[in-house]
């Protein structure tokens, strides 16, 4: 009986830890995506591992760099056009 309880508790703890490890990078990515949706183009997400989720996080960070650069270029072009007209 005691062995069963110990094994069950270890299983619950292992499941909790595994769930945390798997969901943390996804939750971080969700938070960063919401920040970008609010217009915070500098938002980044942490790359936890080099797995598929890590590759997605890296691509997301590359995307936000590109969006921020595009926004800066657009603002610069707008200012230049305003000076000419």
C-alpha positions as CSV (number, residue, x, y, z in Angstrom):
1,X,0.0,0.0,0.0
2,X,2.7,2.5,1.0
3,X,4.7,1.6,-2.2
4,X,1.6,2.3,-4.3
5,X,1.1,5.7,-2.7
6,X,4.8,6.7,-3.1
7,X,4.8,5.6,-6.8
8,X,1.5,7.5,-7.4
9,X,3.0,10.6,-5.8
10,X,6.1,10.3,-7.9
11,X,4.0,10.0,-11.0
12,X,2.0,13.1,-10.1
13,X,5.2,15.1,-9.5
14,X,6.8,13.8,-12.7
15,X,3.6,14.7,-14.6
16,X,3.6,18.2,-13.1
17,X,7.3,18.9,-13.9
18,X,6.9,17.5,-17.4
19,X,3.8,19.6,-18.1
20,X,5.6,22.7,-16.8
21,X,8.7,22.1,-19.0
22,X,6.5,21.6,-22.1
23,X,4.1,24.5,-21.5
24,X,6.4,27.2,-20.3
25,X,7.9,28.0,-23.8
26,X,4.5,28.0,-25.3
27,X,3.1,30.4,-22.7
28,X,6.0,32.7,-23.2
29,X,5.4,32.7,-26.9
30,X,1.7,33.5,-26.3
31,X,2.6,36.4,-24.1
32,X,5.0,37.8,-26.7
33,X,2.4,37.4,-29.5
34,X,-0.1,39.3,-27.4
35,X,2.5,42.1,-26.9
36,X,3.0,42.3,-30.6
37,X,-0.7,42.5,-31.2
38,X,-0.8,45.5,-28.9
39,X,1.9,47.2,-31.1
40,X,4.9,46.3,-29.0
41,X,7.1,45.3,-31.9
42,X,10.2,44.9,-29.7
43,X,8.6,42.0,-27.9
44,X,10.8,38.9,-27.7
45,X,10.3,35.4,-26.4
46,X,12.9,33.3,-24.6
47,X,14.3,30.4,-26.5
48,X,14.3,27.6,-24.0
49,X,15.6,24.7,-26.2
50,X,16.6,23.9,-29.7
51,X,13.6,21.7,-30.4
52,X,10.6,22.6,-32.6
53,X,9.2,25.1,-30.1
54,X,12.7,26.7,-29.8
55,X,12.8,27.0,-33.6
56,X,9.3,28.6,-33.5
57,X,10.5,31.1,-30.8
58,X,13.6,31.9,-32.8
59,X,11.4,32.6,-35.9
60,X,9.1,34.7,-33.8
61,X,12.0,36.8,-32.6
62,X,13.3,37.2,-36.1
63,X,9.8,38.2,-37.2
64,X,9.5,40.9,-34.5
65,X,12.9,42.3,-35.5
66,X,11.7,42.5,-39.1
67,X,8.4,44.1,-38.1
68,X,10.2,46.7,-36.0
69,X,12.7,47.5,-38.8
70,X,9.8,47.8,-41.3
71,X,8.0,50.2,-38.9
72,X,11.2,52.3,-38.5
73,X,11.7,52.4,-42.3
74,X,8.1,53.4,-42.8
75,X,8.3,56.2,-40.3
76,X,11.5,57.5,-41.8
77,X,10.0,57.4,-45.3
78,X,6.9,59.3,-44.1
79,X,9.2,62.0,-42.5
80,X,11.2,62.3,-45.8
81,X,8.0,62.6,-47.8
82,X,6.7,65.3,-45.5
83,X,9.9,67.3,-45.9
84,X,9.6,67.2,-49.7
85,X,6.0,68.2,-49.9
